[in-house]
Amino acid sequence: MTKDELESVDLKKIKLIGGLLAEKNKLVREQVIPYQWQALNDELADTEPSHAIENFKIAAGRSKGEFHGMVFQDSDVAKWLEAVAYQLTSNPDPKLEKRADEIINLIGEAQEDDGYLNTYFTVKEPEMKWNNLAECHELYCAGHMIEAAVAYYKATGKDKLLSIMKRNADLIDSKFGPETDKLKGYPGHQEIELALIKLYQVSGEKRYRDLAKYFIDQRGKEPFYFTKEWEERGKINHWPDFNQKRERKYYQAHAPVREQKAAAGHAVRALYMYSGMADVARESADQSLIEACRRLWNNTTKKQMYITGGTGSTVQGEAFTIDYDLPNDTAYTETCAAVALVFFAQRMLHLEKKGEYADVMEKALYNGALSGMSEDGKRFFYVNPLEVKPEIADNRHDHRHVRTVRQKWFGCACCPPNLARLLASIGSYIYSQNEEELYLNLYSESKTKVEFDGDEAEIIQRTDYPWDENVEVEIKTEKEIEFTLALRIPGWCKEASLEMNGEQIELSELTEAGYAKIKRNWNNDKINLKIKMPVETVYANPEVREDINKVAIQRGPIVYALEEKDNGDNLAAVYLNVSAEFKTQFESDLLGGITTIKADAYKIDESAWSGELYSTEKLELNEIKIKAVPYYCWNNRGEGEMTVWLKSN
Amino acid sequence: MTKDELESVDLKKIKLIGGLLAEKNKLVREQVIPYQWQALNDELADTEPSHAIENFKIAAGRSKGEFHGMVFQDSDVAKWLEAVAYQLTSNPDPKLEKRADEIINLIGEAQEDDGYLNTYFTVKEPEMKWNNLAECHELYCAGHMIEAAVAYYKATGKDKLLSIMKRNADLIDSKFGPETDKLKGYPGHQEIELALIKLYQVSGEKRYRDLAKYFIDQRGKEPFYFTKEWEERGKINHWPDFNQKRERKYYQAHAPVREQKAAAGHAVRALYMYSGMADVARESADQSLIEACRRLWNNTTKKQMYITGGTGSTVQGEAFTIDYDLPNDTAYTETCAAVALVFFAQRMLHLEKKGEYADVMEKALYNGALSGMSEDGKRFFYVNPLEVKPEIADNRHDHRHVRTVRQKWFGCACCPPNLARLLASIGSYIYSQNEEELYLNLYSESKTKVEFDGDEAEIIQRTDYPWDENVEVEIKTEKEIEFTLALRIPGWCKEASLEMNGEQIELSELTEAGYAKIKRNWNNDKINLKIKMPVETVYANPEVREDINKVAIQRGPIVYALEEKDNGDNLAAVYLNVSAEFKTQFESDLLGGITTIKADAYKIDESAWSGELYSTEKLELNEIKIKAVPYYCWNNRGEGEMTVWLKSN
């Protein structure tokens, strides 16, 4: 790593103290991980059984029976295990660790002698291994289990799962590559690329990095591998409605990755790939790949991203569409895509140290990702639209993907454990460092210890962020330590000020690419950062036709929404009075403690309308008060309408 | 018929003189009928061959080969023939009549000995007759050919096709009915119901009326016939993607028709059925059926109709959805549905003599129906959205049904000949009568002759309607004739005035349910009706969420649209200044001669925007001039954006 780059501060060294992120992290620990354990073991009432653990038992020979579930069902276990690992890193829990060890033993038993590990193929179609990468997620499942293995090793020092997955990765490495006797394929769903980089980082074995790079480089080459393998296996499909002629864009295989200009295809596949590209680019100092990452980042976040950090404008292929096409009610905006954007953003930040990456990371985290889970951690959204009217969602086929209440579990349960692993590891997104600098990316009540030249400093953040604009940072040292402290000045913040040990410091001179950088010999200093957090009305680029004449309410990193519960129905008839004053209030008893926003608005007086379908009569407006709540916590008080974008006067 | 009812003045007695409807009628005669003849004979370049005539030749034994095309391909020939019949009624054309006679001979040869007539089943699946009503359109095709037969008989006095179709109808009557040995089914696509009433009216044979009533009454009964026949034929489907579990609503079979409260399912099926219901109700004085017609009329036109008279809010099932769900860009609004609404409206008008029916008839005709055909009569829209942005339509799967330019022909070519038969018979929508009254429903330069008590009056309309608000009606008689002349005062008209022989007459006292009724002894009188036609801004009911904060521009019966050609792109960024003055101008050289409308408006200044995707910067507006053209003639000057609903300040 050069000093132009960054890496996360080790999760072990981070202690979350309080505030929203700490609460969500605790929710994952106390509710989500046990709940998902029940789900994986088919113990939830009224939901489709997952069968995920049972599949491993059958593959291991402990149970008799058939494989059930998605072809990628194994990955749910992997993501759960990864979340457990992060959890154990910060909060030792012998009972949970024992449970994880038992599952790891089971996974070991399910592994075949040559290192192969995938319960679907072991149990159901052993003769079909590696011949349907397009549909069958073998490499994807391997990737998730590798991530779990690395996390578990780092958390516990136990290398059993790591060994299992190294054997598995070695098998994959023996199957894929440029050598003539190897397959020239790449994953139908990207994931293993970034996992292999983690495996390389923890093992130091370059073949894993090179295999990741191979998969990245191979994609988009001619002839199209997925058609080739389909022909070679006799044109047999796994999914009954699978269309072999599906656009190559769906898989980001429409062009070599370095030639791709815009985010395209399935959003989660795309963002996992971009994350893997950033990893490979960094580990191999590949400038053309870095360029491609920048280009795809810019397109994703400046042309195709919802204000919530959600991506994927259409249910068709759960995909990106075209620039500025951001419909609010039919948005796909999968929870996994917001999680994946957090991954991509952190990797770009670590490559380039620019605040704009942290801005998007924060936006996707606090809005489009958090919205995927209910306040109690037991209900989940897969799709996160920005506007919902239940009777429309229930009756229109083009809204068929929109659920108007969070679900207990899903047949395709990728999102809940993905959010769990993100929130379990959220500490590692707060701080980044290199040999000279410590970056504070996210503000959250927490502490960490960092070393510079062998000397340790303790960093303590005290803040009620994201509800409060004040952040106190205490730097505790035993002696003077020289390093640069880089405090993020969020892109949404128009006015920030800073005191060091009670003295005002001019920020503008210190600030570069979104971070205020203070280089000094630290010796028990205290910084008070104020990042002014007024309520803002945000407009979308006028190319976004769905948002013209509308505003979104935002305060700090939090995007707000109106719910029917607070504002009545027909929210489309509400006009925000943009010149009126906003009133904020922290309501500790509401939705886990949130700041709500009240404002003056108008609403069409439906009772004054004749009832005609069309008429030349004028619409009359009533003055009303509206109340907005953070988007992420919508739909925790029953079913009803919701909208992020509001008409404005 | 009672004097509470009406019937059309015989098409033979009507002469179109000039104006928009006469021009469209002439276009059908001179361009559309010959063009469609080429289409039916596979003579159009660069289009999918129709094969429709060839199918008849194969069935008749004149050609060898396979059936090609849709299972309902025969109906394209029927509709063409019906259009030809109307055409011959008003404009004798021996060459065309000879061509029609030849086709009728061919149809006769294609008929089987027992009266069966359907080239698909005769040629391709003779063993499958009558066992798949849900999918295979046998009764639908029969209905269209019956309509053609009645029209041709009325036009020419030749009864060959009528005899063919009576034999066919008799066969159907022998197959379907309440008797134990008969099938208890009903059409998968309604059409034959209203055709059988026409056959009854022309033949006087009540069994045809009773069969129509049987089909109407049978629908919605338990058990669901289409599931029963599917099981009985071994669960074989005609359409590969046909879902037997498709909602019964699609076929309007979710409840007995008298219990149906809202328009539901496939819009054309529904509206044909409602038309058939109105016919049966009238011919059998069935009050409960009339009540059902009123209820379904009210729901259709007051809750589920676009301002263009289009219906069908979703491509999924080409169907009605729920009240007030009227998305503009994904609207299905099939040309056939607008044509069918004209049919339904005329039938309701003839049942109840209320102007509201004629209002909708006029609206659907001038807007949602006419838009289906290009100015040259050689390009057609199947789907008629109210808002189009080509790059969205081309890239979003939920817009997959939207074509951004009219097409030469369609694999499923129901719409072009449907529009042709409507426009060929348009004269019969202008005037209606009973033994005491003559109703002027549509204003159009034309003349007719009507008899009251054996005495004849000639009625001459002189007008430039719909471009001009003045209508002169001359009543020429040889002696005094007493009757009531009922002049429609359109629902959109807020100020009308009337002079009789130069003297002002107070209209309000004469006007009842949308018609000014003048009962007198007519003797060469002249009426000058002025129906003020200012440009109006129309609002939608605030329950229509897609239209909130928007206005449509309407003048008289014509709904206007903005096109990119006149107004630049990003029409979503245009705001109409509703307090500004509208300027109208008749442009004789534009789009066949239309009145255009200019107005002041604002448009977001995209060049002043930073380029950010989201920003707190305010949007700046530029003053612009906009120009609107009639919706029906959009897309005759190249591909581009279009919108009916405009934001307003």
Chai-1 contact restraints between the chains, C-beta under 6 A:
chainA,res_idxA,chainB,res_idxB,connection_type,confidence,min_distance_angstrom,max_distance_angstrom,comment,restraint_id
A,K302,B,L613,contact,1.0,0.0,6.0,A-B,restraint_1
A,I307,B,Y614,contact,1.0,0.0,6.0,A-B,restraint_2
A,T314,B,H397,contact,1.0,0.0,6.0,A-B,restraint_3
A,Q316,B,H397,contact,1.0,0.0,6.0,A-B,restraint_4
A,T321,B,N395,contact,1.0,0.0,6.0,A-B,restraint_5
A,T321,B,R396,contact,1.0,0.0,6.0,A-B,restraint_6
A,I322,B,N395,contact,1.0,0.0,6.0,A-B,restraint_7
A,N395,B,T321,contact,1.0,0.0,6.0,A-B,restraint_8
A,N395,B,I322,contact,1.0,0.0,6.0,A-B,restraint_9
A,R396,B,T321,contact,1.0,0.0,6.0,A-B,restraint_10
A,H397,B,T314,contact,1.0,0.0,6.0,A-B,restraint_11
A,H397,B,Q316,contact,1.0,0.0,6.0,A-B,restraint_12
A,D398,B,D398,contact,1.0,0.0,6.0,A-B,restraint_13
A,E536,B,T616,contact,1.0,0.0,6.0,A-B,restraint_14
A,V538,B,Y614,contact,1.0,0.0,6.0,A-B,restraint_15
A,V538,B,T616,contact,1.0,0.0,6.0,A-B,restraint_16
A,Y539,B,L619,contact,1.0,0.0,6.0,A-B,restraint_17
A,A540,B,Y614,contact,1.0,0.0,6.0,A-B,restraint_18
A,N541,B,L613,contact,1.0,0.0,6.0,A-B,restraint_19
A,P542,B,A573,contact,1.0,0.0,6.0,A-B,restraint_20
A,P542,B,I604,contact,1.0,0.0,6.0,A-B,restraint_21
A,P542,B,E606,contact,1.0,0.0,6.0,A-B,restraint_22
A,P542,B,W609,contact,1.0,0.0,6.0,A-B,restraint_23
A,R545,B,A572,contact,1.0,0.0,6.0,A-B,restraint_24
A,I548,B,A572,contact,1.0,0.0,6.0,A-B,restraint_25
A,I548,B,A573,contact,1.0,0.0,6.0,A-B,restraint_26
A,N549,B,K647,contact,1.0,0.0,6.0,A-B,restraint_27
A,A572,B,R545,contact,1.0,0.0,6.0,A-B,restraint_28
A,A572,B,I548,contact,1.0,0.0,6.0,A-B,restraint_29
A,A573,B,P542,contact,1.0,0.0,6.0,A-B,restraint_30
A,A573,B,I548,contact,1.0,0.0,6.0,A-B,restraint_31
A,I604,B,P542,contact,1.0,0.0,6.0,A-B,restraint_32
A,E606,B,P542,contact,1.0,0.0,6.0,A-B,restraint_33
A,W609,B,P542,contact,1.0,0.0,6.0,A-B,restraint_34
A,L613,B,K302,contact,1.0,0.0,6.0,A-B,restraint_35
A,L613,B,N541,contact,1.0,0.0,6.0,A-B,restraint_36
A,Y614,B,I307,contact,1.0,0.0,6.0,A-B,restraint_37
A,Y614,B,V538,contact,1.0,0.0,6.0,A-B,restraint_38
A,Y614,B,A540,contact,1.0,0.0,6.0,A-B,restraint_39
A,T616,B,E536,contact,1.0,0.0,6.0,A-B,restraint_40
A,T616,B,V538,contact,1.0,0.0,6.0,A-B,restraint_41
A,L619,B,Y539,contact,1.0,0.0,6.0,A-B,restraint_42
A,K647,B,N549,contact,1.0,0.0,6.0,A-B,restraint_43
